[in-house]
Amino acid sequence: MARIDPNKLTLEERVVQINRVAKVVKGGRRFSFSAVVVVGDGQGHVGAGMGKANEVPEAIRKGSAIARRSLIRVPMNKTTIAHPIVARFGAAKVMMKPASPGTGVIAGGGVRAVMESAGIKDVLTKSLGSANAINVVKATIQGLSELRDPKREVARRRASVARPVSADRANGAQDEA
């Protein structure tokens, strides 16, 4: 799969979650922050990343940079996804179904951020299992990356059927199972 160049796209970033992490050391507690960031152009490109740093703005910047490197292309059918899919990442499970025009984005938290950043306007989703924002976002991204474009898939299947029969099969040789 070809890598998507983030410099050619006008990407908007959305912060899904900021988490304060405390590390107990000899002198007390040291605080650092992790930020889950989703970037997308609203035209079918989306990516997610998590940045960690001692200050919030730096964590967001790092998360955004990671998200820009991990962009994927989402095959869309007008304003919705191409077909239903269930994706898992860790204990998070996200179910996504196409919806008719005018339905809107029926999703919560991290799933909504990913869908809106990708430009999907009509979709039904349900987050099952874990409510961990990081894993829910990663499961959603994984599910969107597993979607197949129906037109390309039909063309691919027709091409495999139209392929000529191999010489072994033409001579009557059988596979031994």
N, C-alpha and C positions, 0 to 999 in steps of 0.2 A: 504494500500500500504506500502511495506517495505521501511524503510528509507535507503538511500544510504550512505555508509561510505566514506567520502571524503579522508580518510587516505589511502585507498586501491587504489585510482586513482591518476594518474599523471595529475594534473589540471594546465591549463594555464589561467592566468587572463588577461582580457582586460578592460581598462578604457574607458567607453563610453562617459562620460561627467563629467566635473568638474565645479561646480558652486560656485561663490563667493557670499556670503550673507552678507549684511551689516546691523548691528543693531545700531541704533542711540541712544547713551546714553549721559549723562550730559557732559562728557569730549570730545565728538566727536563721531566717528564711530568705532564700533568693528566689525572686519571682521572674518567670519568663512567660512568653505568650506564644500560642499557636493559633493560626488563622486558616480557615478553610475558605478558599476563594474560587468562584466559578467565573469564567470569561466566555463570551460568545458574541457573535455578530448579528444575531437575530435572523440569519439567512441559512441556517443549517450547520454552522460550525460552533462547536462548544468544547471546552476543556476545563479541568478542575485540578487544583493543586493545594498543598498544605505547606505553609511556611512557618518556621519557628525562629524566634528572636527574643532579645531582652526588652524590646519596645514594640508596641502594637503596630505603628506604621511600617516598621521594618519587616515584621512578620507578614503583614498584608502584601508588601512589595515582593517579598520572596515567594509567597503563595501565588501571586499573580504571574510572576515570571515562570514558575513551574507549570501553571495552568496553560500559559501561552505555548509552552513547549509540547504539551500533551493534547493539542487540538485534534478533534475527530470530525468527520463529515457525517451528518445524520441524514439518511434517505427519508424524504418526506413525501407524503401524498397530499398535495395542496397545503392545508394548514394542520394536518395531523400526522401521526406516524404511519408507516406502511402496513404493519401488522401487529397483533398482540404478542407480547413477550414477557417472560418472567426472568429476572436476573438476580443473581446472588453474589454477595461479596461479604465474606466472613459470616456473621449471623444475620446480616441485613438481607432482606429479600424484597424486591420491588416489582410489582405487577404493573404493566403498562398496556393500555388498550386504545386503539384509535377511536375517535369520537366524531359525531356529525358536526358540520359547521355551526357555530354559535354556542357550542357547549361550554367553551372556555377551558382553562387549565384547572382540572379538579385534582389538586395535589397539595401536599403540605411541605413546609420547610425546605430541606435540601433538594427534594425532587422538583418542587416548583421553581426554584432558582435555576436548576439545570434546564428544565423545559422552556422557561421564558427566555433564557440566554440563547438557547438553540433556535428560537423563533417558532416553536411549536405553539399554536394558538388553541387547539382543541385536542384534549387528551384526557383519559380517565386513568388515574393511577391509585395504587394502594401500597403503602409501605408496611411490610409484614416483618415480624421478628424484631430485630434490634432497632432502637431509635437513635443510635449513635450517628450523628450528622456526617462524620467522615465516611463511615461505611455505607450509609444510605446514598450519599453523593457518588461514591465510587461504584456502587451497584447500579445506579441509574446510568452513569457514563458507560459502564460495561454493557448494559442492556441496549443502549442506543448504538453502541459500536457493533453489536451483534445483529442489528436490523439489516435486512437485505432489501435492495431496491427491486420491486416486483418486475419491472420491465427488463432489467439486466438479468435477473434470475431466470425468467422465461427464455430469454435469448440464449443464456448459458445452457439451459436444459435442452433446448431445440438443437443447439450446436452439438451436444453430446449424442443425441439420437441420430443426427444426420451424418455422424462420423462413419466412414466405411468400415465394413467388417474386416477383421484382421485375416491374414493369409492362413493361419492355423484353423480358424473357425470355418473359413471358406472351403477348406479341404476335408471337413468333416471331423476334425479332431475334437474330442470332448475334454473338458476339464475334469480331473479326477478329484472328487471331494472326499 
